[in-house]
């Protein structure tokens, strides 16, 4: 088995491994079994994730890198079950890693699967081990709810979080009133403290639980800092302010969590576009409406004009225009007829369609897109990793400054001890890194969702950010630059005694009896009635021969005409013209003369020309890599405006070309079908699969999937990457700028805890709102 064959095999079995390191893939496959390869894959994913320290709303703990999910055994365990639980406070990768770390030492857990967007955790383990795992999670301060078979979690007891927070706010206002208006007596003071304590309990019990768990682990997260600050304020007599701060913090945190959910769940709204029922035909020909989830593969379903298509399928009867915008981002409806694919969630506009179901309801193209984006939300983009590392240094540093202010303020600035302690507590609230750490994931997730809505499936924040660095892009020819479907582009009937209509009829008859793509293109384009043939013979690698109307006719390539001794200088010259334009010439001849020449070509998409112009505007060099001959490659490249064309390339040649382009230009992308170009896709900085709607392997293998086969989506992705990068640094500047201003006010001015909580949570809400702007980004906004 050759090196390229090994990589192609790996692309099918272990696409993530091939994506990251093709050389490692080959080495492992040559010397290891599938279990070793799977372990290597997980190790590689762990290296690439590079999860650092940081925090966000809910529990912003600094975290230790925890190994990614690796099954303890590949053998089935009949005692293990998979149970799904909802963890309402788990809304960022830091909570996920806290939980992973807590469960790492529990023997018997075979796998963990986190879905941050849904805030769920699937645990595969024997039931007793699951109970141990749940106890460990609760010990961290997290509430955990079992998810029913229907997919709905058990509702929490009591009234909702917003109700508790609003009640706490009312009590905090009452405590402020008692402190301001009530007589200064011990009884009223005690009543005010009790009301404030109840307000803190309602709004902050979850914060205290998680904060204490973090302090026991030696971590300084948002909850720990807030718990220390509020408790300290209460103890030094600022109990009304402590209650108000905790209530406002709880409300702001809930608003922030809802905003983050909006970004994370933006793409999931597409699921609502898929009908819950489908009209399915029984064996007796009758039709029945049934839940789409119950429809089996191979069943025939029907969708009427104006209705949404419930499942993926292949059309078996009817024709219609279908609006595919939810899946491919195309704004213009696509004509569908027998043999064409249709996708769940798209809209049937004009005629009734019957189609054979090709994917279950939970495995449709739309469902896989949503799942891929959900997985991408868990990855950490380069800017996010930088922010996490910065936050890991920043939080302890500010805590140390707060301790120094409390201890040294009275000596250096003649403050009272109460003043110094109060300023230190204000510093702790301001110091929380929530706004800084949440600035990146909400922007990246919004960018991923915005891209998916336009038919661009980006498999992680790293690719969304890195796309702006592309300096060269390699393009496969067939199906990427060209339509991928041969078409008759020129017909020459040579001087002869036979009428032209008869010659074309003969050509259509012979071509219609051949399965070769070139012959099919000729028959389809001529679209003439076919006549019965006698003595039909296929000549492998040359063409076909048959008798018709008393003539022996051949339809074949240049080589067949030469073999029959029918070539001439004139015909050679005519063929050269077509071949120089990248066309495939087929000739119709009798036993003694050539009757006609038919030129077939894989035509260039108009969108490809526009895309290449757009890439050049962005400073990206375009290179075509194809297995076709050099003349065809050069002709297609010239028509499309591509900078460089290379033909006669085998898969390993394309791999070498990618390495050469990376050395010459820097960051390089490869665009192909995700399988035949696997070595090049693996080696490129970003692998892009074209025309992948309904293709499982391409969706698995590529870093970016263009769902509508439109090359213009690539420059659009690069522009979206530039915009995402700009918003990321706007958010970082906002978060740090507000922190610096209020830190100065806290130390040298008169900042209060009220101001501190508004500064912290206000900054968080600002960066979330700025990040959510990416959801409103349209295709027009990504253009110059």
Number of C-alpha atoms within 10 A of each C-alpha: 6 9 16 21 16 18 29 23 17 24 29 18 17 19 26 22 25 26 25 19 15 26 16 16 24 20 13 16 17 12 9 11 10 12 11 13 21 19 13 16 22 19 17 17 17 16 12 13 19 15 24 24 24 33 30 28 27 26 27 31 29 28 22 15 17 18 17 18 16 15 15 11 12 10 7 8 12 8 9 18 14 15 18 20 21 22 21 16 18 26 24 24 25 26 25 20 22 23 21 20 16 16 18 13 10 13 12 16 20 20 16 19 14 21 18 23 22 17 17 22 22 17 23 22 23 18 15 10 17 20 12 13 23 18 14 16 19 16 14 20 20 24 16 21 18 17 18 12 9 6 10 12 17 13 11 12 6 8 9 10 15 14 14 20 24 18 17 29 25 16 25 29 20 19 27 21 13 21 19 11 8 14 11 11 9 9 11 14 16 12 15 23 22 15 24 29 22 18 30 30 18 22 28 24 15 19 25 22 18 26 27 20 19 24 15 11 10 10 20 24 28 28 26 24 25 27 23 17 24 26 18 18 23 19 11 12 12 18 26 27 21 24 34 28 26 30 28 21 23 27 21 21 19 17 15 25 18 12 18 27 18 19 27 25 19 20 24 21 11 17 15 9 17 22 16 14 17 23 19 24 16 12 8 6 8 8 15 14 12 13 15 20 14 11 20 15 14 14 15 24 26 22 20 17 16 13 15 21 27 28 32 25 27 22 22 18 15 14 18 19 19 23 22 22 19 23 25 25 21 17 11 11 16 16 14 19 19 15 13 13 18 29 28 24 27 24 25 26 19 15 15 17 24 22 27 23 25 21 19 19 23 13 15 22 26 27 19 16 26 22 17 18 25 24 16 21 26 20 22 23 24 18 20 24 20 18 24 26 17 17 23 22 14 17 23 16 13 19 20 14 16 24 18 14 23 22 15 15 21 16 13 9 11 11 14 13 15 14 16 24 24 24 25 27 29 27 30 29 29 27 27 30 31 26 29 27 30 29 33 30 27 27 29 33 33 28 30 32 28 25 28 25 20 22 25 25 30 26 24 23 27 21 22 28 23 18 23 20 15 21 21 23 27 27 21 21 24 19 19 22 30 20 18 15 14 21 23 23 16 13 17 13 17 15 11 12 7 10 10 16 11 10 18 20 18 25 27 23 22 28 26 22 19 18 9 11 14 24 27 20 20 25 25 15 13 18 14 16 11 16 15 12 15 13 9 18 13 15 13 7 10 17 24 22 22 19 18 17 11 7 12 16 24 29 29 25 19 18 14 20 23 12 10 14 12 16 16 13 8 9 16 12 11 14 20 14 12 19 18 15 18 24 26 22 23 25 24 26 23 16 13 11 17 22 23 21 24 25 23 24 25 22 21 20 19 14 16 22 18 15 22 24 17 18 22 17 12 16 11 22 20 23 21 24 29 24 18 17 14 17 18 24 23 21 17 24 24 14 13 21 17 22 14 15 22 21 19 15 17 16 21 18 19 27 23 16 18 28 16 13 20 20 11 12 14 15 21 27 27 30 29 29 26 32 21 17 26 34 30 30 32 30 24 24 24 23 27 28 29 26 21 23 24 20 14 14 17 25 29 22 29 31 25 25 31 29 26 20 23 23 23 18 23 24 24 22 25 23 21 27 25 19 18 25 20 11 22 24 14 15 26 19 15 19 25 14 13 16 23 13 11 23 23 13 17 22 17 11 11 12 18 18 26 17 18 25 23 19 22 24 25 18 23 27 23 17 28 25 18 18 28 23 15 24 20 12 16 14 16 8 12 16 11 8
